[in-house]
Amino acid sequence: MKTYEAYEKMKNRIKHYGKMNKVISNVKTEAMKARHWKSLLSKIKMSTPYNDLTIGQLWNCDVIKHEKVIEDVLTIARGE
């Protein structure tokens, strides 16, 4: 029974990472130029340069919380 709680916690964490990966995959398009990434990173308050960005850093900033901002920047990028 003790392992059941750990299993549920890990299961929820994996689901959360799956949701974050969907958001991240939407952003990884040809429309997103370096200037859009710079704008996005400043809006979500990440100081990492675009060229040095890793998926782990995006996971750590919890892109689900910033989904609205990400969608706004993506809309602007697609419109250009």
C-alpha positions as CSV (number, residue, x, y, z in Angstrom):
1,M,0.0,0.0,0.0
2,K,2.9,2.4,0.6
3,T,4.0,2.2,-3.0
4,Y,0.5,3.0,-4.3
5,E,0.9,6.7,-3.3
6,A,4.3,6.9,-4.9
7,Y,2.8,5.3,-8.1
8,E,0.0,7.8,-8.3
9,K,2.4,10.7,-7.7
10,M,4.7,9.5,-10.5
11,K,1.7,8.9,-12.8
12,N,0.5,12.4,-12.3
13,R,4.0,13.8,-12.9
14,I,4.3,11.9,-16.2
15,K,0.8,13.2,-17.3
16,H,2.0,16.8,-16.4
17,Y,5.2,16.3,-18.5
18,G,3.0,15.0,-21.4
19,K,0.9,18.2,-21.3
20,M,4.0,20.4,-21.2
21,N,5.5,18.5,-24.2
22,K,2.3,19.3,-26.2
23,V,2.7,23.0,-25.5
24,I,6.4,22.8,-26.3
25,S,5.9,21.0,-29.5
26,N,3.4,23.7,-30.6
27,V,6.1,26.3,-30.1
28,K,8.7,24.4,-32.1
29,T,7.6,25.6,-35.5
30,E,9.2,27.4,-38.4
31,A,7.2,30.5,-37.6
32,M,9.1,31.0,-34.4
33,K,12.2,33.1,-35.2
34,A,14.9,34.1,-32.8
35,R,13.2,37.4,-32.0
36,H,10.0,35.5,-31.0
37,W,11.9,33.2,-28.7
38,K,13.6,36.2,-27.1
39,S,10.3,37.8,-26.5
40,L,8.8,34.6,-25.2
41,L,11.7,33.9,-22.8
42,S,11.5,37.4,-21.4
43,K,7.8,37.2,-20.9
44,I,8.1,34.0,-18.9
45,K,11.0,35.4,-17.1
46,M,13.7,33.0,-18.2
47,S,17.2,34.4,-18.6
48,T,18.6,31.5,-20.6
49,P,19.6,32.5,-24.2
50,Y,17.6,30.8,-26.9
51,N,20.6,28.9,-28.3
52,D,21.3,27.3,-24.8
53,L,17.7,26.4,-24.0
54,T,16.9,22.8,-23.1
55,I,13.7,20.9,-22.6
56,G,14.6,20.5,-18.9
57,Q,14.7,24.2,-18.4
58,L,11.3,24.6,-20.1
59,W,9.9,21.8,-17.8
60,N,11.4,23.6,-14.7
61,C,9.6,26.9,-15.6
62,D,6.3,24.9,-15.9
63,V,5.1,26.0,-19.3
64,I,1.6,25.0,-18.4
65,K,1.4,28.1,-16.2
66,H,2.6,30.2,-19.1
67,E,0.5,28.6,-21.8
68,K,-1.5,31.8,-22.5
69,V,1.6,33.8,-23.0
70,I,3.1,31.1,-25.2
71,E,0.0,31.0,-27.4
72,D,0.0,34.8,-27.7
73,V,3.6,34.8,-28.9
74,L,3.0,31.9,-31.2
75,T,0.0,33.7,-32.7
76,I,2.1,36.7,-33.4
77,A,4.8,34.6,-35.0
78,R,2.3,32.8,-37.3
79,G,0.8,36.1,-38.3
80,E,4.1,37.5,-39.6
